[in-house]
Amino acid sequence: MLPHLPENFTAVVIGAHGGIGHAVLQRLLSDSQAGHVIAVSRSPVTFKHPKLDAVTADITTTTGRNTLSEMLNGRPVHLLFNAIGVLHDESQGVQPEKRLEQLDEDSFAQVMHINAAAPALLLAAIKPSLQGKHPTIIASLSARVGSITDNGYGGWYSYRASKAAHNMLMKTAAIELTRLNKQSIVLCLHPGTTDTALSKPFQARVPTEKLFTPEFVAAQLLEVMAKRTPNDTGSFWDWAGEPIPW
């Protein structure tokens, strides 16, 4: 599955209760190469599997990150897949903005925290498990709309800004982690429009062939990861294996 990683590798899936995270979790559990899979989510993962350890924690909080860090206790992690993110949240009044005057300070801060700050703070919290001499892949979900070069339509200010910030943080972390682990590969991944709760309100205009199932996306993203080497660390790829400009 992932030739850069050893047999019986240890994987951590963040956001394992969501659409893409759950699909990646299922593929890892069904693959003979993976030895130990840790599923982290705010809602409990209720099913059982011999390879699975489930951790109920919100990694957007210090408490949640500390819970995972204490569980790992510095043990090597070979694959970290981060699937958390927010585009809209009706309970908090968060919606993607179409115009400048729709920008809201509190909503902007929430989107930036979940999409950009939390993934970087997660790396900081479990850094002892990522550094060393073992091969490790750190893959974090981004979005094509976070590409400054690719922005031809405008709008979605907070989401675009948060994903651009996410990419910068992952790129910067990749440089530091290379010094600490020459076998590390840090990747920003665009999954395409996936049939999940995140995209649900915006699917009406998406052609059927461009709306992907979580299972398809999980398979594609794992294939993209499988083709990367440490020379690719700090790079940005889409689900089809094509690089995305920053």
Backbone bond lengths (Angstrom), bond angles and torsions (degrees), N, CA, C in turn:
res aa  C-N    CA-C-N  psi(-1)  N-CA   C-N-CA  omega(-1)  CA-C   N-CA-C  phi
1 M - - - 1.457 - - 1.531 111.82 -
2 L 1.345 115.77 -54.60 1.465 121.27 -178.09 1.529 108.05 -127.58
3 P 1.321 117.27 91.90 1.466 120.54 -172.09 1.520 114.63 -62.29
4 H 1.326 118.27 -20.47 1.465 120.21 178.63 1.527 111.73 -72.47
5 L 1.328 117.07 -19.06 1.453 120.99 -173.69 1.526 111.34 -102.34
6 P 1.337 116.95 155.72 1.469 120.33 -178.13 1.528 111.65 -79.55
7 E 1.324 115.10 170.87 1.462 120.01 171.59 1.533 108.90 -65.65
8 N 1.320 115.73 147.71 1.463 122.13 179.67 1.531 112.60 58.99
9 F 1.331 115.21 38.75 1.466 118.63 -178.42 1.538 110.88 -70.46
10 T 1.327 114.22 159.47 1.462 121.83 177.61 1.522 109.62 -100.84
11 A 1.328 116.05 128.31 1.462 121.66 -179.70 1.524 109.99 -121.23
12 V 1.328 115.01 146.60 1.468 122.00 173.48 1.524 107.35 -123.31
13 V 1.322 116.59 124.71 1.467 121.94 178.80 1.523 108.09 -112.09
14 I 1.334 116.07 116.03 1.462 122.03 179.07 1.527 108.40 -95.36
15 G 1.325 116.26 130.94 1.463 119.39 -174.72 1.505 111.28 82.46
16 A 1.330 116.21 37.08 1.468 121.62 -172.71 1.521 112.92 -71.62
17 H 1.309 117.65 -10.26 1.464 120.41 179.52 1.523 111.87 -91.31
18 G 1.347 117.95 -14.85 1.454 121.72 -179.96 1.513 112.20 -81.54
19 G 1.334 116.10 176.19 1.463 120.73 -173.68 1.513 113.97 -59.46
20 I 1.331 118.05 -58.67 1.463 121.16 -177.34 1.523 110.79 -71.20
21 G 1.322 117.10 -43.12 1.464 120.01 179.33 1.514 112.25 -58.66
22 H 1.330 116.59 -42.77 1.467 120.45 180.00 1.533 111.05 -66.36
23 A 1.329 116.08 -39.02 1.467 119.67 179.67 1.527 111.14 -66.58
24 V 1.325 117.24 -40.03 1.470 120.48 176.00 1.526 109.94 -64.88
25 L 1.320 116.55 -42.57 1.463 120.96 177.99 1.530 111.04 -56.83
26 Q 1.318 117.35 -45.99 1.460 120.77 -178.63 1.527 111.77 -64.20
27 R 1.317 116.85 -39.08 1.472 119.55 179.29 1.524 110.85 -66.98
28 L 1.315 117.14 -39.45 1.459 120.21 178.80 1.525 110.93 -65.58
29 L 1.322 116.67 -41.64 1.463 119.86 -179.25 1.527 112.03 -65.99
30 S 1.333 116.35 -28.48 1.470 119.55 -177.76 1.525 112.40 -89.23
31 D 1.321 117.47 -4.10 1.463 120.81 -177.18 1.529 110.46 -97.80
32 S 1.311 116.28 134.96 1.468 120.26 -175.73 1.521 113.04 -70.76
33 Q 1.337 118.16 -19.67 1.466 120.16 -177.64 1.529 111.90 -73.05
34 A 1.326 116.79 -33.17 1.464 120.80 -179.68 1.520 109.85 -75.96
35 G 1.336 116.25 132.16 1.456 120.03 -178.62 1.510 114.06 -104.44
36 H 1.335 116.77 -34.85 1.468 121.20 -176.12 1.524 107.27 -144.35
37 V 1.319 116.66 123.53 1.458 121.50 -177.92 1.521 109.11 -121.86
38 I 1.318 115.50 123.93 1.463 122.04 179.84 1.522 107.98 -106.53
39 A 1.318 116.57 117.44 1.464 122.40 -178.83 1.524 108.93 -100.88
40 V 1.331 115.61 122.18 1.465 121.01 -177.93 1.520 108.56 -115.91
41 S 1.331 116.28 127.63 1.463 119.82 179.42 1.522 109.51 -158.80
42 R 1.345 115.06 159.78 1.468 119.71 177.90 1.518 111.03 -71.22
43 S 1.337 116.79 -34.30 1.464 121.69 177.22 1.523 109.16 -98.35
44 P 1.306 118.49 141.61 1.470 120.44 -176.78 1.528 112.69 -60.60
45 V 1.320 115.94 138.58 1.461 122.29 169.70 1.525 106.19 -84.65
46 T 1.316 116.74 117.02 1.460 119.79 -167.68 1.524 115.07 -94.65
47 F 1.338 118.31 -17.51 1.468 117.91 -178.24 1.526 110.81 -85.20
48 K 1.315 115.75 163.01 1.469 122.49 -177.37 1.527 109.98 -111.83
49 H 1.326 115.70 149.58 1.460 122.01 174.14 1.528 107.50 -158.17
50 P 1.329 118.13 143.10 1.475 120.12 -177.29 1.524 114.13 -57.96
51 K 1.332 117.15 -29.71 1.470 120.48 -178.11 1.525 113.01 -87.78
52 L 1.334 116.72 -9.24 1.456 120.88 -164.71 1.521 113.47 -98.43
53 D 1.332 115.23 134.15 1.461 123.22 163.91 1.517 107.07 -120.30
54 A 1.309 117.60 126.55 1.458 121.73 -178.85 1.519 109.86 -105.15
55 V 1.323 115.71 133.99 1.460 122.56 179.28 1.524 108.00 -123.24
56 T 1.308 116.53 120.89 1.460 120.42 176.23 1.522 108.13 -90.53
57 A 1.326 116.37 107.31 1.467 121.41 -176.08 1.513 109.26 -160.06
58 D 1.315 116.10 146.23 1.459 123.26 176.58 1.518 107.78 -102.87
59 I 1.335 116.75 104.14 1.470 118.43 -174.15 1.533 112.58 -75.91
60 T 1.324 117.95 -0.84 1.467 119.08 172.09 1.524 110.72 -78.98
61 T 1.334 117.04 -4.75 1.464 122.06 177.76 1.525 110.50 -113.48
62 T 1.325 115.85 153.87 1.466 120.71 176.73 1.521 110.63 -60.77
63 T 1.321 116.79 -41.37 1.464 120.82 -179.94 1.523 111.34 -60.78
64 G 1.332 116.64 -44.00 1.456 120.31 179.88 1.522 112.39 -63.85
65 R 1.318 116.00 -43.36 1.474 119.53 179.36 1.521 111.00 -65.47
66 N 1.310 116.59 -39.21 1.464 120.14 178.44 1.530 111.38 -65.37
67 T 1.332 116.57 -36.16 1.467 120.24 177.90 1.526 110.68 -59.67
68 L 1.334 116.18 -45.95 1.469 119.94 179.31 1.522 110.51 -67.11
69 S 1.323 116.92 -44.05 1.460 120.82 -179.24 1.527 111.33 -59.02
70 E 1.319 116.56 -43.32 1.463 120.42 -179.71 1.529 111.19 -66.63
71 M 1.328 116.70 -35.37 1.464 119.43 178.78 1.530 110.13 -66.67
72 L 1.326 116.20 -44.11 1.464 119.75 -178.37 1.529 111.67 -70.03
73 N 1.326 116.03 -38.79 1.467 121.98 177.01 1.533 112.22 52.77
74 G 1.343 115.51 38.07 1.462 119.98 176.10 1.510 115.33 82.38
75 R 1.335 118.07 -0.20 1.470 119.87 179.43 1.527 110.21 -66.49
76 P 1.325 118.14 144.46 1.472 120.52 -176.27 1.518 113.17 -59.59
77 V 1.310 115.72 134.74 1.457 123.14 171.57 1.523 107.68 -111.01
78 H 1.315 116.73 125.87 1.466 120.90 -176.86 1.523 112.84 -94.87
79 L 1.314 116.32 -24.90 1.466 120.91 177.56 1.518 108.88 -141.17
80 L 1.324 115.71 124.00 1.464 121.84 172.50 1.519 107.01 -119.23
81 F 1.329 116.14 116.28 1.469 120.94 179.12 1.513 108.25 -114.95
82 N 1.325 116.33 117.41 1.455 121.71 -179.19 1.524 110.27 -105.66
83 A 1.340 115.84 118.43 1.462 120.58 -176.79 1.529 113.15 -116.50
84 I 1.333 117.90 10.01 1.469 117.44 -177.83 1.525 110.59 -79.66
85 G 1.316 115.43 154.15 1.460 120.31 177.13 1.513 110.05 174.68
86 V 1.337 116.47 159.52 1.460 121.32 178.65 1.521 109.35 -136.94
87 L 1.317 116.08 136.28 1.460 123.37 172.85 1.520 109.95 -117.17
88 H 1.327 114.73 -36.53 1.462 120.30 179.18 1.518 108.88 -146.74
89 D 1.323 115.88 152.92 1.461 121.41 177.86 1.526 106.80 -153.49
90 E 1.322 115.81 98.54 1.459 120.27 -176.70 1.520 112.23 -59.81
91 S 1.320 116.87 -36.26 1.462 120.05 -178.06 1.520 112.11 -64.82
92 Q 1.332 116.38 -26.34 1.464 121.53 179.92 1.526 112.50 -106.57
93 G 1.321 116.15 2.57 1.462 119.61 -179.90 1.518 113.84 71.86
94 V 1.332 117.13 25.02 1.465 121.37 -178.65 1.519 109.69 -92.48
95 Q 1.314 116.62 122.86 1.465 123.42 175.93 1.526 108.69 -141.15
96 P 1.346 118.29 146.91 1.474 118.88 176.55 1.522 110.58 -63.50
97 E 1.319 115.84 133.31 1.461 121.48 -175.13 1.527 111.30 -82.64
98 K 1.316 115.68 140.76 1.457 121.28 174.57 1.530 111.01 -97.79
99 R 1.340 116.84 -24.56 1.472 121.22 -176.22 1.523 109.49 -136.37
100 L 1.316 116.33 156.46 1.461 121.90 -179.40 1.516 112.65 -54.91
101 E 1.340 116.81 -40.60 1.461 119.29 -175.67 1.523 112.88 -68.83
102 Q 1.328 117.91 -8.69 1.460 120.66 176.08 1.526 112.49 -86.73
103 L 1.315 117.30 -7.40 1.461 119.91 177.76 1.523 109.94 -61.45
104 D 1.325 115.80 133.41 1.456 122.72 179.71 1.523 108.41 -127.86
105 E 1.303 116.78 130.69 1.462 120.84 -173.32 1.524 112.86 -59.42
106 D 1.323 117.11 -45.84 1.458 120.26 -177.16 1.537 111.45 -68.73
107 S 1.327 116.79 -42.75 1.463 120.38 178.66 1.525 110.83 -63.75
108 F 1.326 115.94 -42.88 1.468 120.67 178.44 1.532 110.36 -58.39
109 A 1.327 115.84 -45.64 1.470 120.14 -178.81 1.521 111.41 -63.21
110 Q 1.329 116.59 -39.25 1.464 119.70 -179.94 1.524 111.53 -65.72
111 V 1.330 116.82 -45.77 1.462 120.76 -179.52 1.528 110.76 -64.37
112 M 1.324 116.58 -41.44 1.467 120.02 178.40 1.521 111.16 -64.15
113 H 1.320 116.20 -39.99 1.470 119.24 -178.52 1.526 111.54 -65.26
114 I 1.344 116.53 -48.66 1.469 119.88 -175.77 1.521 111.51 -69.79
115 N 1.335 117.23 -44.07 1.466 120.69 -172.61 1.522 114.12 -84.08
116 A 1.318 117.63 -28.71 1.466 120.10 -174.10 1.523 112.52 -115.27
117 A 1.336 116.97 -58.45 1.459 119.70 -174.05 1.523 112.50 -66.20
118 A 1.339 117.18 -45.31 1.467 119.70 -174.78 1.532 113.49 -60.22
119 P 1.347 119.85 -44.70 1.466 118.32 177.79 1.530 113.47 -60.99
120 A 1.343 116.62 -37.05 1.469 119.43 178.53 1.522 110.84 -70.69
121 L 1.329 116.89 -41.04 1.461 120.49 177.42 1.525 111.30 -64.38
122 L 1.321 116.55 -31.62 1.465 120.88 175.48 1.529 110.50 -62.42
123 L 1.332 116.82 -46.71 1.467 120.19 178.29 1.518 110.94 -59.13
124 A 1.333 115.51 -41.41 1.464 119.37 179.03 1.523 111.30 -62.62
125 A 1.341 116.31 -40.30 1.459 120.81 -176.29 1.523 112.71 -67.22
126 I 1.348 116.90 -35.35 1.471 119.44 -176.84 1.532 111.72 -111.45
127 K 1.314 116.25 20.48 1.465 121.34 -178.91 1.529 113.54 -51.05
128 P 1.344 119.65 -40.83 1.471 118.97 178.62 1.526 113.43 -57.59
129 S 1.340 117.73 -26.26 1.468 121.02 -179.93 1.523 112.87 -84.06
130 L 1.336 116.41 -10.80 1.467 120.94 -177.21 1.519 112.39 -104.06
131 Q 1.316 117.48 -24.15 1.455 119.91 -179.27 1.523 110.37 -89.09
132 G 1.318 116.12 164.60 1.464 120.99 -178.42 1.516 111.25 124.77
133 K 1.310 117.06 -146.74 1.460 121.79 -177.06 1.527 112.93 -116.97
134 H 1.317 117.57 2.70 1.464 120.13 -177.59 1.526 110.21 -86.65
135 P 1.330 118.25 146.56 1.463 120.55 176.15 1.523 110.53 -66.28
136 T 1.310 116.20 138.22 1.454 119.98 178.84 1.525 110.30 -147.26
137 I 1.327 115.80 140.21 1.458 122.63 174.97 1.522 107.80 -116.66
138 I 1.316 116.16 126.56 1.459 122.48 176.85 1.519 106.59 -115.09
139 A 1.323 116.54 109.96 1.462 121.75 -176.57 1.522 108.59 -118.31
140 S 1.328 116.13 124.76 1.458 120.60 -177.41 1.522 109.29 -126.19
141 L 1.334 116.55 131.35 1.454 120.29 -177.71 1.527 110.94 -68.10
142 S 1.318 114.64 127.62 1.454 122.19 174.52 1.524 107.20 -117.12
143 A 1.328 117.00 -151.82 1.462 121.56 177.57 1.515 108.22 -159.05
144 R 1.316 116.19 144.70 1.460 120.28 179.56 1.530 111.65 -58.13
145 V 1.332 116.86 -31.30 1.462 119.07 -179.56 1.528 112.37 -67.15
146 G 1.338 117.05 -9.93 1.456 120.39 173.69 1.508 113.52 -80.43
147 S 1.329 116.96 -6.27 1.467 121.07 177.80 1.523 109.25 -78.43
148 I 1.320 116.67 120.02 1.471 120.83 177.68 1.527 109.77 -66.62
149 T 1.312 116.70 -40.59 1.463 121.25 179.74 1.529 111.48 -62.52
150 D 1.303 116.88 -37.66 1.458 121.99 -172.80 1.540 113.08 -85.58
151 N 1.314 117.33 -3.13 1.468 120.67 -175.25 1.523 110.70 -76.54
152 G 1.336 115.95 97.86 1.451 120.15 179.19 1.513 114.10 -113.00
153 Y 1.346 116.72 -1.84 1.463 120.27 -173.62 1.524 113.26 -117.51
154 G 1.340 118.11 -20.34 1.457 120.23 -177.91 1.518 111.82 73.56
155 G 1.340 115.74 -167.80 1.455 120.94 -178.87 1.514 113.42 71.21
156 W 1.332 115.63 179.71 1.461 123.21 178.91 1.542 110.96 50.70
157 Y 1.316 115.48 49.10 1.463 121.66 -172.52 1.526 113.30 -54.62
158 S 1.319 116.14 -53.83 1.469 119.20 -175.48 1.524 111.72 -65.19
159 Y 1.325 116.35 -44.41 1.457 120.00 -177.42 1.529 110.50 -65.82
160 R 1.335 116.91 -46.30 1.466 120.07 177.80 1.532 110.59 -58.58
161 A 1.326 115.83 -47.52 1.470 119.91 -177.37 1.524 111.08 -64.08
162 S 1.330 116.71 -39.59 1.463 119.69 -178.15 1.520 111.58 -67.26
163 K 1.326 117.07 -38.12 1.458 119.46 179.83 1.534 111.45 -74.49
164 A 1.328 117.10 -34.07 1.464 119.42 173.82 1.534 110.11 -64.01
165 A 1.343 116.42 -41.77 1.469 120.58 177.08 1.524 110.71 -65.74
166 H 1.318 117.11 -41.05 1.466 121.62 175.46 1.520 110.40 -54.74
167 N 1.325 116.05 -46.93 1.464 119.82 -178.17 1.525 111.64 -63.08
168 M 1.314 117.07 -41.72 1.468 120.33 178.74 1.523 110.95 -64.07
169 L 1.320 116.76 -41.93 1.464 120.07 179.42 1.524 111.42 -64.62
170 M 1.338 117.12 -42.08 1.465 120.32 178.89 1.534 111.27 -67.20
171 K 1.340 116.39 -40.16 1.468 120.76 177.65 1.528 110.22 -61.59
172 T 1.324 116.36 -43.54 1.460 120.87 -179.64 1.518 110.89 -67.35
173 A 1.338 116.83 -42.17 1.463 120.63 177.28 1.524 111.16 -62.74
174 A 1.324 116.84 -35.32 1.469 120.71 179.08 1.520 110.94 -60.12
175 I 1.321 116.32 -39.71 1.470 120.45 -179.86 1.524 110.26 -65.19
176 E 1.325 116.51 -45.47 1.465 119.85 179.74 1.526 111.27 -65.55
177 L 1.337 116.51 -44.02 1.468 119.42 -177.19 1.522 112.28 -67.30
178 T 1.339 117.50 -28.67 1.467 119.56 176.28 1.526 110.38 -61.98
179 R 1.323 116.47 -36.44 1.474 120.04 177.83 1.526 111.01 -67.85
180 L 1.334 116.30 -29.40 1.458 121.47 -175.14 1.524 113.00 -97.01
181 N 1.328 116.14 -18.60 1.464 121.22 179.33 1.529 108.12 -157.23
182 K 1.308 115.45 102.67 1.466 119.97 -175.70 1.522 112.40 -67.97
183 Q 1.327 117.41 -12.23 1.467 120.74 178.77 1.538 112.45 -99.11
184 S 1.312 116.95 13.67 1.464 119.67 -179.64 1.527 111.10 -85.04
185 I 1.330 115.53 145.68 1.468 122.71 177.06 1.527 107.00 -132.98
186 V 1.322 117.25 114.25 1.461 122.03 178.26 1.525 108.56 -106.04
187 L 1.337 116.63 125.74 1.460 121.26 -174.78 1.526 110.88 -129.98
188 C 1.331 116.06 138.94 1.457 123.07 167.51 1.525 106.44 -100.49
189 L 1.333 117.29 129.36 1.456 121.06 -172.84 1.523 111.61 -125.22
190 H 1.338 115.40 131.97 1.461 121.89 175.17 1.529 108.31 -100.24
191 P 1.347 117.79 117.27 1.466 119.65 -174.49 1.520 114.96 -83.55
192 G 1.330 117.96 -7.11 1.447 119.47 -170.67 1.524 109.62 80.21
193 T 1.316 116.95 176.73 1.467 120.67 179.92 1.523 108.55 -77.11
194 T 1.319 114.90 112.86 1.465 121.63 -174.09 1.520 109.90 -110.89
195 D 1.309 116.00 144.30 1.457 121.63 -177.77 1.527 110.09 -75.31
196 T 1.337 114.79 79.44 1.465 122.15 179.68 1.522 108.81 -133.25
197 A 1.325 115.97 175.65 1.463 120.53 179.77 1.526 111.16 -61.70
198 L 1.337 117.75 -31.71 1.464 120.57 -178.43 1.525 111.78 -62.12
199 S 1.324 117.24 -40.41 1.467 120.50 -176.09 1.522 113.59 -95.10
200 K 1.339 117.48 -9.29 1.459 121.19 -170.68 1.534 114.53 -49.54
201 P 1.351 120.14 -46.06 1.466 119.15 -177.72 1.525 114.21 -70.29
202 F 1.324 117.49 -9.37 1.464 121.09 -172.25 1.532 112.69 -119.16
203 Q 1.344 116.16 16.79 1.466 119.75 -174.55 1.527 114.26 -85.62
204 A 1.327 117.58 -14.49 1.471 120.46 -171.70 1.521 112.47 -58.22
205 R 1.328 117.17 -36.45 1.462 120.95 -177.04 1.527 113.43 -93.44
206 V 1.324 116.11 3.52 1.469 119.76 -177.32 1.527 108.79 -90.38
207 P 1.340 118.01 122.68 1.472 119.96 176.67 1.528 110.76 -57.33
208 T 1.309 115.44 145.85 1.462 120.37 -176.55 1.528 112.04 -53.58
209 E 1.325 116.72 -40.21 1.466 120.16 -177.70 1.526 112.72 -72.48
210 K 1.341 117.08 -12.40 1.464 120.80 179.38 1.530 112.53 -102.40
211 L 1.333 116.16 -0.12 1.464 120.85 176.96 1.527 108.04 -102.69
212 F 1.318 116.70 108.87 1.459 122.27 -170.31 1.525 111.90 -95.30
213 T 1.312 115.73 150.12 1.468 120.29 172.23 1.531 108.40 -77.76
214 P 1.330 117.62 152.26 1.466 120.15 175.67 1.530 112.54 -56.94
215 E 1.328 116.49 -35.88 1.469 120.22 -179.03 1.525 111.06 -64.70
216 F 1.338 116.73 -41.76 1.463 120.85 177.12 1.518 110.30 -63.26
217 V 1.325 116.76 -45.23 1.462 121.22 -178.37 1.524 110.89 -63.37
218 A 1.321 117.17 -43.01 1.467 120.20 179.05 1.524 111.20 -58.88
219 A 1.336 116.48 -45.11 1.463 120.55 179.27 1.521 110.85 -62.90
220 Q 1.332 116.92 -42.74 1.462 121.08 -178.85 1.530 111.55 -65.39
221 L 1.316 116.61 -45.02 1.464 119.45 -177.32 1.524 111.48 -67.13
222 L 1.321 117.22 -37.60 1.459 119.36 176.13 1.529 111.18 -65.40
223 E 1.325 116.62 -34.20 1.466 120.03 176.44 1.530 110.92 -67.61
224 V 1.324 116.10 -39.31 1.471 119.94 176.14 1.523 110.12 -61.56
225 M 1.326 116.76 -45.01 1.471 120.82 178.99 1.519 111.12 -61.85
226 A 1.334 116.38 -38.08 1.460 121.03 -176.75 1.522 112.25 -62.93
227 K 1.320 117.50 -25.17 1.460 121.63 -176.36 1.531 112.91 -93.50
228 R 1.300 117.72 -1.85 1.467 120.47 -177.29 1.529 111.21 -92.52
229 T 1.321 114.84 152.73 1.461 123.07 176.80 1.532 107.93 -126.94
230 P 1.347 117.91 172.10 1.467 118.94 176.99 1.526 113.61 -56.57
231 N 1.330 118.17 -23.49 1.468 119.92 176.50 1.527 112.22 -66.30
232 D 1.341 116.74 -18.01 1.463 121.88 -179.15 1.522 112.81 -93.30
233 T 1.320 118.14 0.50 1.453 119.09 -174.78 1.528 110.97 -59.89
234 G 1.340 115.02 142.42 1.455 120.06 -178.72 1.514 113.28 77.69
235 S 1.341 117.76 30.72 1.466 121.01 -177.83 1.528 110.72 -119.24
236 F 1.334 115.09 169.56 1.471 123.55 -169.46 1.524 107.79 -127.82
237 W 1.354 116.65 121.06 1.466 121.85 -173.30 1.521 110.86 -131.75
238 D 1.334 115.28 151.44 1.459 118.34 173.25 1.525 110.40 -96.86
239 W 1.322 115.84 175.43 1.457 122.84 -175.54 1.533 113.17 -60.95
240 A 1.336 116.50 -23.32 1.461 120.73 -178.70 1.528 112.33 -91.87
241 G 1.326 117.03 4.04 1.457 120.27 179.06 1.505 114.57 84.45
242 E 1.338 117.49 16.73 1.451 121.52 178.11 1.525 109.56 -98.37
243 P 1.342 117.63 135.71 1.468 119.29 177.63 1.517 111.72 -67.94
244 I 1.324 116.88 147.42 1.463 122.86 178.38 1.519 108.37 -112.96
245 P 1.331 117.88 133.07 1.470 119.10 178.99 1.531 111.01 -69.27
246 W 1.302 115.85 148.07 1.461 119.44 179.38 1.526 111.36 -66.22
